[in-house]
Amino acid sequence: MSQNFPVRQVAVLGAGVMGAQIAAHCVNARVPVILFDLPAKEGPKNGIAERAVANLKKLSPAPLGLAQEAELIRCANYDDDLALLAGCDLVIEAIAERMDWKHDLYRKVTPHLAPSALFATNTSGLSITRLGEGFDEALRQRFCGVHFFNPPRYMPLVELIPTAHTRPEVLDRLESFLTTTLGKSVVRALDTPNFVANRVGVFSILAVMHEAERFGLSFDVVDDLTGSKLGRAKSATFRTADVVGLDTMAHVIGTMRDTLPVDKDPFAALYATPKVLAQLVERGALGQKSGAGFYKKSGKDILRLDPAAGEYVPGGGKAEEIVARMLKKPAAERFELLRNSSNPQAQFLWSIFRDVWHYIALHLGDIADNARDLDFAIRWGFGWNEGPFETWQAAGWKRIAGWIAEDIAAGKALCAAPLPDWVQRIDAVHTPEGSWSASQGCYKPRRELPVMRRQLFGQSVLGEAAPDARTGGATVFEDESIRLWTAPGADDVLVASFKTKMNTLGPGVVAGLNRAVELAEASYRGLVVWQTGEPFSAGADLQAMLPAFMSGGAKAIEPEEKKLQDLVLRLRYAQVPVIAAVRGMALGGGCELAVHAARRVVALESYMGLVEVGVGLIPGGGGLCFLARRAAELAQAAGADADPMVFLKGLYMQPATAAVSKSAIEARRMGWLRDDDLVVLHKDELLFVAVEQARSMAASGWRPPVPALIPVAGRSAIATIRGQLANMRDGGQISAHDELLGRMIAEVVCGGDVDPGTRVDEAWLMRLERERFCRLLEHPKTQERIMSLLQAGKPVRN
């Protein structure tokens, strides 16, 4: 195997739910992929794979960044196309969780693998060692488990599971591919039943089910207690089970029951499939995919199952206020309150934390190399903000250990096994030295791979010696709105990070970015706008506008709006390359800022759009000027006789409908990204790539564009759009105020009341945009929408 290991093509064996979505994510990453399945008995022989690919377009959440790209997946079958495997550098088997079926498939496909190809099985818990039985020695060294979580596009975790025969460099190369190319966060798991995340996560769900029954709590109350209030996924416990599929949940529990008898796991008694779960599976109520499970939707109402009655009843039960208040306290106080309370909900919460802590202490040495890997697996695989060891440490390691021991002695725990001796020997599980390895009896530092150096501020666990993006690097300037700084090892590129709520754009940020351009032009090779967390920017700070508007009306806002417009043009024409490093939402002013940068480096999960019509406004920070210029550029590229209106039609609809991209790939199709902008799959690599992009552009002699006049569509195009808007209003599709907003957008992007083809400058378009934006601020309907957003969190439709 060569030192460099480019994955030029991937094969996925099995076009089921996981296989098809893994293939889809390869397409998102621009990796050619072949999707195999059995030959169809009727119709085209590739029919099974083809139907799976067609179904990808219908799934929600969408597995593809752009649904039309499903056609990039090549379909194949095992009868006719096995020779194609020779051209694949990575082959991932993803068929049903049956050891015998997998072995049958291996006998068929392995003779066709390339001598250097990596072979991996996507399994949620089967023994990787047993799956590799029968392979020759060369293939054994290239074989491992690679467990994607569902849905593969969105779930960050991939567990990488070696056997005793897997070569270390195979794991390193596969982890590098999974991290940088597919954007995954990798945990190396031991070859034990259900590996790390499912082993602990499913135990946690079983403990919740057991304790909920013991304390007499309904499913909806438990979900309110165990979701966002605990810093976990909003779908919490029972709703998550419905989404995953109750048959899948029962299968994973069954794997634990069948492979973890009491001599291997003192909690084995808990692995019996819960009675209510077994009953639901038996009657075909498998959760979301069957329309009913622990919950059932009836019209607009969500009903919950009443197990005692065996029927669905109105849901909506909530945590008691006194318990909700406890959960807002600091960790040490929080758990003392929960443990000492007589409230059943509080006792339930203490019990489920104690159960998981007891479990992970007993099993850390069996299931994970160290506590950091276990915490990351649960955070990335189950959506917890904190791993269970992190929470234990935050609450006070020794004190919690004492309370767990007391509960075990009192018979309150789920099993009588005492805590292992190592728990009392240490004061913390995560330290600057590393994280505790129970199997090796020492603290383990992070594994070093070159790919990890691309994550300048990667994710860390509580207590670890890791740089904080909010304070790391060298600060050049900082105030309450913005920090200008340089990243470690990159003191030649200036970074600007906002400090406002939702990274909104207010006067302080505008002033700070102007200062950033001035500093960058004087002393740096480039400027990167990057936020320490999501979103990139939710747009203009409407709350900050209110005092000025109340005292001086729209006239007081116009100068501030012009400052924003001047800023985006300054970014566009800066004498150093300005890179917008986008992840998460870039809405309104955030989108306007990004599109005026010299280049964009964008995480796959980025959602861009001009959404101002929702609050009764039009874009006022240069967004409409950008669209007019972009239409002219596209027309020029198409030929001398091309009409800008042809290209403007699609671009116009983006702000007119407040459309937001569902991925960076879709943002490119919508016009917010250009062909030379970069899409980054791992969001923690965004800053590194953006800094390198700035350096590369500077080194290649980059110069800002020369300001040029823009040919516009003019009054005839405005008239055409107005007619269409009137028809939509008369048909009840839009309100009269929506029609007004649509007209104003048209007037700006078409260049105003001028002849078609008139050439105008950016100042002309910016003035049209600014005047209409400020005029709308005085409109009662717009004011209604803005106040509704500020007071109720969403604008009224009027």
C-alpha positions in Angstrom: 0.0 0.0 0.0 1.5 3.3 -1.0 2.2 6.1 1.4 -0.5 8.2 -0.2 -3.9 6.5 -0.3 -6.3 8.4 -2.4 -9.8 6.9 -2.4 -10.6 7.3 -6.1 -13.8 5.2 -5.9 -15.9 3.5 -3.3 -18.2 0.5 -3.6 -21.1 0.0 -1.2 -22.5 -3.5 -0.9 -26.2 -3.4 0.0 -28.7 -0.8 -1.1 -30.8 -0.8 2.1 -31.4 2.2 4.3 -27.8 2.6 5.5 -26.0 1.4 2.3 -27.9 3.8 0.0 -27.3 6.7 2.4 -23.6 6.0 2.8 -23.4 6.0 -1.0 -25.3 9.4 -1.0 -22.8 10.9 1.4 -19.9 9.8 -0.8 -21.6 11.8 -3.5 -21.9 14.8 -1.1 -18.1 14.5 -0.7 -17.5 14.2 -4.5 -16.3 10.6 -4.2 -17.4 8.4 -7.1 -19.4 5.5 -5.7 -21.0 2.2 -7.0 -24.0 0.9 -5.1 -24.4 -2.9 -5.3 -27.4 -5.1 -4.5 -28.9 -8.4 -5.6 -30.1 -8.7 -9.2 -33.8 -7.9 -9.5 -36.0 -10.9 -10.3 -38.1 -8.8 -12.6 -37.3 -5.8 -14.8 -33.8 -4.3 -15.0 -31.2 -6.4 -13.1 -30.1 -3.3 -11.3 -33.6 -2.5 -10.3 -33.1 -2.9 -6.5 -30.2 -0.5 -6.4 -32.0 1.9 -8.8 -35.1 2.0 -6.6 -33.0 2.7 -3.5 -31.3 5.6 -5.3 -34.7 7.0 -6.5 -35.9 6.8 -2.9 -33.0 8.9 -1.7 -34.7 12.0 -3.2 -37.8 11.5 -1.1 -36.2 11.0 2.3 -36.3 13.6 5.1 -33.8 14.6 6.4 -32.3 14.7 2.9 -29.3 12.3 2.6 -28.1 14.3 -0.5 -26.9 17.9 -0.5 -28.7 18.3 -3.8 -31.4 15.7 -4.6 -30.6 15.8 -8.4 -27.2 14.4 -7.7 -28.7 11.0 -6.9 -27.9 10.2 -10.5 -24.2 10.3 -9.7 -24.5 7.0 -7.9 -23.7 4.1 -10.2 -26.0 1.1 -9.7 -24.7 -2.5 -10.0 -25.7 -6.1 -9.1 -23.7 -9.1 -7.9 -24.3 -11.2 -11.0 -23.0 -8.9 -13.7 -20.8 -6.3 -12.1 -18.4 -7.8 -9.6 -15.5 -6.9 -12.0 -16.1 -3.2 -11.1 -14.8 -3.9 -7.6 -11.3 -4.1 -8.9 -11.4 -0.3 -9.5 -12.5 0.5 -6.0 -10.0 1.6 -3.3 -12.6 1.2 -0.4 -15.4 -1.4 -0.3 -18.0 -1.0 2.5 -20.4 -3.9 3.1 -23.7 -2.7 4.5 -26.2 -5.5 4.2 -28.6 -6.8 6.9 -27.2 -7.7 10.4 -26.9 -11.4 9.7 -23.6 -13.1 10.2 -24.4 -15.9 7.7 -25.6 -13.5 5.0 -22.5 -11.4 5.3 -20.2 -14.5 5.1 -22.1 -15.6 2.0 -21.6 -12.2 0.3 -17.9 -12.2 1.3 -17.3 -15.4 -0.5 -18.8 -14.0 -3.6 -17.1 -10.5 -3.6 -13.7 -10.9 -2.0 -12.0 -12.6 -5.0 -12.7 -9.5 -7.0 -11.2 -6.9 -4.6 -8.1 -5.0 -5.7 -4.9 -6.2 -3.8 -4.6 -2.8 -2.0 -8.4 -2.2 -1.4 -9.6 -1.6 2.1 -12.6 -3.8 3.0 -14.9 -2.7 5.8 -18.2 -3.9 7.2 -20.8 -1.5 8.5 -22.3 -3.3 11.4 -23.9 -1.9 14.6 -22.6 -4.6 16.8 -21.6 -8.0 15.2 -18.1 -9.3 16.0 -15.6 -8.0 13.4 -13.3 -10.8 14.2 -15.9 -13.4 13.5 -16.9 -11.6 10.3 -13.3 -11.8 9.1 -13.0 -15.6 9.7 -12.0 -17.4 6.5 -10.2 -14.5 4.9 -6.6 -15.0 3.8 -3.9 -13.2 5.8 -3.5 -10.4 3.3 -7.2 -9.5 3.3 -7.4 -9.9 7.1 -4.9 -7.1 7.4 -7.0 -4.8 5.3 -10.4 -5.6 7.0 -12.1 -3.8 9.8 -15.5 -2.5 11.0 -16.7 0.9 10.2 -20.0 1.7 11.9 -21.8 4.8 10.5 -24.7 6.2 12.5 -28.1 6.9 10.9 -28.6 9.2 9.1 -25.0 9.1 7.8 -25.0 12.6 6.3 -25.9 14.3 9.6 -24.6 12.0 12.4 -20.9 12.9 13.0 -19.9 9.6 14.6 -18.2 6.7 12.9 -16.8 3.9 15.0 -13.7 2.3 13.5 -13.2 -1.3 14.8 -10.1 -3.3 14.1 -9.4 -6.9 14.6 -6.2 -8.3 16.0 -5.0 -8.7 12.3 -5.9 -5.2 11.0 -2.7 -3.3 10.1 -2.4 0.0 12.0 -1.7 2.0 8.8 -5.0 0.7 7.4 -6.8 2.3 10.3 -4.9 5.5 10.0 -5.6 5.9 6.3 -9.2 5.0 6.7 -9.7 7.4 9.6 -8.0 10.2 7.6 -10.5 9.5 4.7 -13.5 9.4 7.0 -12.4 12.6 8.7 -11.4 15.0 6.0 -13.2 13.6 3.0 -16.5 12.4 4.5 -16.4 14.9 7.5 -16.9 12.3 10.2 -15.6 12.2 13.8 -14.0 8.9 14.4 -13.8 6.9 17.6 -11.8 3.7 17.6 -13.8 1.0 19.3 -12.9 -2.4 20.7 -14.4 -5.5 19.1 -17.1 -6.0 21.8 -20.9 -6.4 21.4 -22.4 -3.1 20.1 -19.0 -1.4 20.4 -19.0 1.9 22.4 -21.9 4.3 21.5 -24.6 1.7 21.1 -23.4 -0.2 24.1 -23.6 2.8 26.5 -26.4 4.6 24.6 -28.8 1.6 24.5 -28.0 0.8 28.1 -29.0 4.4 28.9 -32.3 4.0 27.0 -33.0 0.7 28.8 -32.2 2.4 32.2 -34.6 5.2 31.3 -37.3 2.7 30.4 -36.8 0.8 33.6 -36.7 3.8 35.9 -39.6 5.5 34.2 -41.7 2.4 34.9 -40.5 2.3 38.5 -41.4 5.9 39.1 -44.6 5.8 37.2 -43.8 8.4 34.6 -45.4 8.6 31.2 -43.4 8.6 27.9 -44.1 12.3 27.1 -43.0 13.4 30.6 -39.8 11.3 30.4 -39.0 12.8 27.0 -39.5 16.3 28.3 -37.1 15.4 31.2 -34.4 13.6 29.1 -34.2 15.9 26.0 -32.9 19.4 25.7 -33.3 20.0 29.5 -30.3 17.6 29.9 -28.4 19.0 26.9 -29.4 16.0 24.8 -31.2 15.6 21.5 -34.6 17.2 21.5 -36.2 13.8 20.5 -35.0 12.6 23.9 -35.7 8.9 24.6 -38.9 7.4 23.4 -39.2 9.8 20.4 -35.7 8.8 19.4 -36.6 5.1 19.6 -39.5 5.8 17.3 -37.2 7.6 14.8 -34.6 4.8 14.9 -37.3 2.2 14.5 -38.5 -0.1 17.3 -37.5 -3.2 15.4 -34.0 -1.9 15.1 -34.0 -1.0 18.8 -35.2 -4.5 19.7 -32.5 -6.0 17.5 -29.7 -4.0 19.2 -31.1 -4.9 22.6 -31.2 -8.6 21.4 -27.6 -8.4 20.5 -26.7 -7.3 24.0 -29.0 -10.0 25.5 -27.5 -12.8 23.3 -23.8 -11.8 23.7 -23.6 -10.4 27.2 -24.7 -13.1 29.7 -24.4 -12.4 33.4 -20.9 -13.7 33.7 -19.7 -11.0 31.2 -22.0 -8.2 32.3 -23.6 -7.9 35.8 -26.3 -5.7 34.2 -27.5 -8.6 32.0 -30.9 -8.8 33.6 -31.7 -5.4 32.1 -31.1 -6.6 28.5 -34.5 -8.4 28.3 -36.5 -6.6 25.7 -38.9 -4.3 27.6 -42.4 -5.7 27.6 -44.0 -2.6 26.0 -41.3 -2.5 23.3 -41.8 -6.2 22.5 -45.6 -5.7 22.3 -45.3 -2.8 19.9 -42.9 -4.7 17.6 -45.2 -7.7 17.6 -48.2 -5.7 16.4 -46.1 -3.9 13.7 -46.0 -0.5 15.5 -42.4 0.2 14.7 -42.3 3.9 15.2 -42.0 6.7 12.6 -41.7 4.4 9.6 -45.0 2.6 10.4 -46.9 5.6 11.7 -47.1 4.5 15.3 -44.8 3.5 18.1 -44.5 5.1 21.5 -46.2 8.0 19.8 -48.8 8.3 17.0 -49.7 11.4 15.0 -53.4 12.0 14.7 -54.1 15.1 12.4 -52.0 17.8 14.1 -52.0 16.2 17.5 -49.3 13.9 18.9 -50.7 11.1 20.9 -48.7 8.9 23.4 -49.2 5.3 24.1 -50.8 4.4 27.5 -49.3 1.0 28.1 -51.8 0.1 30.8 -54.8 0.7 28.5 -52.9 -0.4 25.3 -54.2 2.7 23.4 -53.1 6.2 22.4 -54.1 9.1 24.5 -53.4 12.9 24.3 -49.8 13.7 25.0 -47.9 16.9 26.0 -46.9 16.0 29.5 -44.1 18.2 30.9 -41.5 18.2 33.7 -42.6 19.8 36.9 -41.4 23.4 37.3 -39.4 22.6 40.5 -37.5 19.9 38.7 -36.9 22.1 35.7 -35.4 24.7 38.0 -33.1 22.1 39.5 -31.7 21.2 36.1 -30.6 24.8 35.6 -28.3 24.8 38.6 -24.5 24.1 38.3 -23.6 20.4 38.1 -22.6 19.9 41.8 -25.7 21.6 43.2 -27.9 20.1 40.5 -27.2 16.5 41.4 -27.3 17.1 45.2 -30.8 18.6 44.7 -32.0 15.7 42.5 -30.6 13.0 44.9 -32.1 14.6 48.0 -35.5 15.4 46.6 -38.5 13.3 47.2 -40.1 14.4 43.9 -40.5 11.3 41.7 -39.2 13.1 38.6 -36.1 14.3 40.5 -35.5 10.8 41.8 -35.9 9.4 38.3 -33.3 11.8 37.0 -30.8 11.0 39.7 -31.4 7.3 39.1 -30.8 7.3 35.3 -27.5 9.3 35.8 -26.4 7.0 38.6 -27.2 3.9 36.5 -25.1 5.1 33.5 -22.2 6.2 35.7 -22.2 2.8 37.4 -22.3 1.1 34.1 -19.5 3.0 32.4 -17.3 2.7 35.4 -17.6 -1.1 35.4 -17.2 -1.4 31.6 -14.8 1.3 30.6 -11.9 -1.2 30.3 -14.0 -3.6 28.3 -15.5 -1.3 25.7 -13.2 1.7 25.1 -9.5 2.5 25.1 -10.1 5.5 27.4 -12.8 7.7 28.8 -12.4 10.4 26.2 -13.3 8.0 23.4 -16.4 6.9 25.4 -17.5 10.5 26.0 -17.0 11.4 22.3 -18.9 8.4 21.2 -22.0 9.3 23.2 -21.7 13.0 22.2 -21.3 12.3 18.5 -23.5 9.2 18.3 -26.4 10.2 20.6 -26.3 14.0 20.5 -25.4 14.6 24.2 -23.8 18.0 24.8 -21.6 16.3 27.5 -20.4 12.8 27.7 -21.3 10.8 30.9 -17.8 10.9 32.3 -17.7 14.7 31.7 -20.9 15.2 33.7 -19.7 13.0 36.5 -16.4 14.9 36.7 -18.2 18.3 36.6 -20.5 17.2 39.5 -17.5 16.2 41.7 -15.7 12.9 41.0 -15.2 11.7 44.5 -18.6 12.8 45.9 -20.6 11.2 43.1 -18.6 8.0 43.4 -19.5 8.0 47.1 -23.2 8.5 46.4 -23.1 5.7 43.8 -21.5 3.3 46.3 -24.1 4.2 48.9 -26.9 3.4 46.4 -25.3 0.1 45.5 -25.0 -0.8 49.2 -28.7 0.2 49.8 -29.9 -2.0 46.9 -31.1 1.0 44.8 -28.8 0.4 41.9 -29.6 -1.8 38.9 -27.0 -4.4 39.9 -25.0 -5.1 43.1 -21.5 -5.0 41.5 -19.3 -2.6 43.3 -17.5 0.3 41.6 -14.0 -0.8 40.4 -11.0 0.2 42.5 -9.7 2.7 40.0 -12.6 5.0 40.6 -11.4 5.8 44.1 -7.7 5.9 43.0 -8.1 9.0 40.7 -9.4 12.5 41.3 -10.6 13.1 37.7 -11.1 11.0 34.6 -10.0 13.7 32.1 -6.9 15.7 32.8 -4.4 17.8 30.8 -2.2 14.7 30.8 -4.9 12.7 29.0 -8.0 10.6 29.7 -8.2 7.6 32.0 -7.7 4.1 30.4 -9.1 1.5 32.8 -7.6 -1.3 30.8 -4.1 0.2 31.0 -4.3 1.9 34.3 -3.0 5.3 33.1 -4.0 8.5 31.4 -3.9 8.3 27.6 -3.1 11.4 25.5 -4.8 11.9 22.2 -3.8 9.8 19.2 -1.7 11.9 16.8 -2.6 11.8 13.1 -1.6 14.4 10.5 -5.2 14.9 9.6 -5.9 16.1 13.2 -3.6 19.1 12.6 -6.2 20.4 10.3 -8.6 20.9 13.3 -7.1 24.0 14.8 -9.7 24.0 17.5 -11.1 20.5 17.5 -13.6 19.3 20.0 -12.4 18.5 23.5 -13.6 17.1 26.7 -14.0 18.8 30.1 -10.7 18.8 31.9 -8.5 18.3 28.9 -5.7 20.7 28.0 -7.2 22.0 24.7 -7.1 25.5 23.2 -10.3 27.5 23.3 -11.2 29.2 20.1 -12.6 32.1 22.0 -9.3 32.9 23.6 -6.7 30.9 21.6 -4.1 32.3 19.2 -2.9 35.9 19.6 -5.4 38.7 20.0 -4.8 41.8 17.9 -7.9 43.7 18.9 -11.0 42.9 20.9 -14.1 44.7 22.1 -17.6 43.6 23.1 -18.6 43.0 19.5 -15.6 41.4 17.8 -12.2 39.8 18.2 -9.4 40.2 15.7 -6.7 37.6 16.1 -4.3 35.1 14.5 -4.6 31.4 14.8 -1.7 29.2 16.1 0.9 28.8 13.4 -0.8 31.3 11.1 0.3 34.7 12.2 0.3 36.0 8.7 -3.5 35.8 8.3 -5.9 37.9 10.4 -9.1 36.3 11.7 -12.3 38.1 12.6 -14.8 36.4 15.0 -18.0 38.1 16.2 -19.1 38.0 19.8 -22.7 39.1 19.4 -25.7 36.9 20.0 -26.2 34.6 17.0 -23.3 36.5 15.5 -25.6 39.2 14.3 -24.4 42.4 12.5 -24.7 45.5 14.6 -22.7 48.8 14.6 -19.9 47.2 16.7 -19.4 44.4 14.2 -19.5 46.7 11.2 -16.8 49.0 12.8 -14.8 46.0 13.8 -14.7 44.5 10.3 -13.7 47.8 8.8 -10.8 47.9 11.3 -10.0 44.3 10.3 -9.7 45.2 6.6 -7.5 48.2 7.5 -5.2 46.0 9.7 -5.1 43.1 7.1 -4.2 45.4 4.3 -1.4 46.9 6.4 0.2 43.8 8.0 -1.3 40.5 6.8 -1.7 38.3 3.7 -5.4 37.9 4.1 -8.5 38.2 6.3 -10.7 35.3 7.3 -14.2 35.8 8.8 -14.8 32.8 11.0 -17.0 32.2 14.0 -16.0 30.2 17.1 -19.4 28.5 16.9 -22.6 28.4 14.8 -24.2 30.2 13.1 -22.0 32.2 10.8 -24.4 35.1 11.2 -28.2 35.3 11.7 -28.2 38.7 9.9 -28.7 42.3 11.1 -29.4 42.9 14.8 -32.9 44.2 14.7 -33.0 44.8 18.4 -30.0 47.1 18.1 -31.8 49.1 15.5 -34.8 49.9 17.7 -33.5 52.8 19.8 -32.3 54.7 16.7 -35.5 54.0 14.9 -37.7 55.0 17.8 -35.8 58.3 18.2 -35.3 59.2 14.6 -37.3 56.9 12.4 -36.1 55.5 9.1 -33.8 58.5 8.6 -31.8 57.5 11.6 -31.4 54.0 10.2 -30.3 54.9 6.7 -26.8 56.0 7.7 -26.2 52.7 9.5 -27.5 50.8 6.6 -25.1 52.6 4.3 -22.3 51.7 6.6 -23.2 48.0 6.1 -23.3 48.4 2.4 -20.0 50.2 2.4 -18.5 47.5 4.5 -19.5 44.6 2.1 -18.0 46.6 -0.8 -14.9 47.2 1.2 -14.6 43.4 1.7 -15.1 42.9 -2.0 -12.4 45.4 -3.0 -10.0 44.8 -0.1 -6.3 44.7 -1.2 -5.9 41.3 0.5 -8.2 38.3 -0.1 -11.1 38.2 2.3 -12.4 34.6 3.0 -15.8 34.0 4.5 -15.6 30.7 6.4 -19.3 29.7 6.7 -20.8 27.0 8.9 -24.4 26.8 9.9 -26.8 29.7 9.1 -25.7 32.6 7.0 -29.0 34.5 6.7 -29.8 38.0 5.6 -26.8 40.3 6.4 -24.7 37.2 7.1 -25.4 35.9 3.6 -24.7 39.4 2.2 -21.4 39.6 4.0 -20.3 36.1 2.7 -21.2 36.7 -0.9 -19.1 39.9 -1.1 -16.0 38.2 0.2 -13.2 37.2 -2.3 -13.8 33.5 -1.7 -16.1 31.4 0.5 -15.0 28.2 2.3 -18.3 26.6 3.4 -19.1 23.6 5.6 -21.5 21.1 4.0 -24.1 21.8 6.6 -24.5 25.5 5.8 -27.8 27.2 5.2 -27.6 30.4 3.2 -30.3 32.8 2.1 -31.8 36.3 2.1 -34.8 36.0 4.4 -35.7 39.6 5.1 -39.2 39.4 3.5 -40.2 37.3 6.5 -40.0 40.5 8.6 -41.5 42.7 6.0 -38.2 44.1 4.7 -36.0 43.6 1.6 -32.3 42.9 1.8 -30.5 46.1 2.6 -26.9 45.2 3.0 -25.9 44.8 -0.7 -27.6 41.4 -1.3 -29.8 42.7 -4.2 -26.9 44.6 -5.7 -25.0 41.3 -5.7 -27.8 39.5 -7.5 -28.0 42.1 -10.2 -24.2 41.9 -10.7 -24.3 38.1 -10.7 -27.0 38.0 -13.3 -24.9 40.3 -15.5 -21.8 38.1 -15.0 -23.8 35.0 -16.0 -25.2 36.7 -19.0 -21.7 37.9 -20.1 -20.4 34.4 -19.7 -23.2 33.0 -21.9 -22.4 35.3 -24.8 -22.7 38.9 -26.1 -26.4 38.6 -26.9 -27.5 37.0 -23.7 -30.3 38.7 -21.8 -29.6 39.3 -18.0 -33.3 38.7 -17.4 -32.9 35.1 -18.3 -30.5 34.6 -15.4 -32.2 37.1 -13.1 -35.5 35.2 -12.9 -34.0 32.4 -10.8 -31.9 34.7 -8.7 -34.8 37.0 -8.1 -36.9 34.2 -6.5 -34.3 33.6 -3.8 -35.0 36.8 -1.8 -38.6 37.1 -3.0 -39.4 33.7 -1.4 -36.9 33.9 1.5 -35.4 30.6 0.1 -32.6 29.1 2.2 -30.2 26.4 1.0 -30.4 23.1 2.7 -26.7 22.5 2.1 -23.6 24.2 0.8 -24.1 22.2 -2.4 -27.5 23.6 -2.9 -26.2 27.1 -2.0 -24.0 26.8 -5.0 -26.9 25.9 -7.3 -28.9 28.9 -5.8 -26.1 31.3 -6.7 -24.7 32.1 -3.3 -21.5 30.1 -4.0 -19.3 30.3 -7.1 -17.6 27.4 -8.8 -14.2 28.1 -7.2 -15.6 28.3 -3.6 -14.7 25.3 -1.4 -17.1 23.0 0.4 -15.5 21.4 3.5 -17.1 18.2 4.9 -15.6 18.4 8.4 -16.7 21.7 10.1 -13.7 21.6 12.5 -11.3 21.9 9.5 -13.0 25.0 8.2 -10.6 27.5 9.8 -7.5 25.6 8.6 -8.8 25.5 5.0 -9.8 29.1 5.0 -6.4 30.3 6.3 -4.7 28.1 3.7 -6.9 29.5 1.0 -6.1 33.1 2.0 -2.4 32.3 1.9 -2.7 30.5 -1.5 -4.5 33.4 -3.0 -2.0 35.9 -1.7 0.9 33.8 -2.9 -0.6 33.6 -6.4 -0.7 37.3 -6.8 -4.4 37.8 -6.1 -5.9 41.2 -6.9 -9.4 42.4 -6.1 -11.8 42.8 -9.0 -11.9 46.1 -10.9 -15.2 47.9 -10.3 -17.3 47.7 -13.5 -20.6 49.0 -14.7 -23.5 46.5 -14.5 -26.0 46.1 -17.3 -29.5 45.8 -15.8 -32.8 44.5 -17.0 -34.6 47.8 -16.5 -38.3 48.9 -16.4 -39.6 46.3 -18.8 -38.4 43.5 -16.6 -39.9 45.2 -13.6 -43.3 45.4 -15.4 -43.1 41.7 -16.2 -42.5 40.8 -12.6 -45.2 43.1 -11.3 -47.7 41.4 -13.5 -46.7 38.0 -12.1 -46.9 39.3 -8.6 -50.4 40.7 -9.2 -51.6 37.3 -10.5 -50.2 35.6 -7.4 -51.9 38.2 -5.1 -55.2 37.8 -6.9 -54.9 34.0 -6.7 -54.4 34.2 -2.9 -50.9 32.9 -3.0 -49.3 36.0 -1.5 -50.6 39.0 0.6 -50.7 42.6 -0.6 -47.7 43.3 1.6 -45.8 40.4 0.1 -46.6 41.8 -3.3 -45.2 45.2 -2.3 -42.0 43.5 -1.1 -41.7 41.5 -4.4 -42.1 44.7 -6.4 -39.4 46.5 -4.4 -37.0 43.6 -4.8 -37.7 43.7 -8.6 -37.1 47.5 -8.8 -33.6 47.0 -7.2 -32.4 43.9 -9.0 -33.6 45.3 -12.4 -31.8 48.6 -11.8 -34.9 50.8 -11.4 -36.8 52.9 -14.0 -34.2 52.7 -16.7 -34.0 51.2 -20.2 -33.1 47.5 -20.6 -29.3 47.1 -20.9 -28.5 50.4 -19.1 -25.2 50.2 -17.3 -25.2 51.3 -13.7 -22.6 51.2 -10.9 -22.9 49.5 -7.5 -23.6 52.9 -5.8 -26.7 53.2 -7.9 -28.0 49.8 -7.0 -27.1 50.2 -3.3 -29.0 53.5 -3.2 -32.1 51.9 -4.7 -31.8 49.0 -2.1 -31.2 51.4 0.8 -34.1 53.7 0.0 -36.6 50.9 -0.3 -35.3 49.2 2.8 -35.8 52.4 4.9 -39.2 53.1 3.3 -40.4 49.7 4.4 -39.3 50.4 8.0 -42.1 53.0 8.2 -44.7 50.6 6.9 -47.2 49.4 9.6 -47.3 45.8 8.1 -43.5 45.6 8.3 -43.5 47.0 11.9 -46.1 44.3 12.8 -43.8 41.6 11.5 -40.7 42.9 13.2 -42.4 43.3 16.6 -43.9 39.8 16.3 -40.4 38.4 15.7 -38.9 40.3 18.6 -41.7 39.4 21.0 -42.9 36.0 19.9 -39.8 34.6 18.2 -41.5 34.4 14.7 -43.0 37.0 12.4 -46.7 37.2 11.9 -48.1 36.6 8.4 -49.9 39.7 7.2 
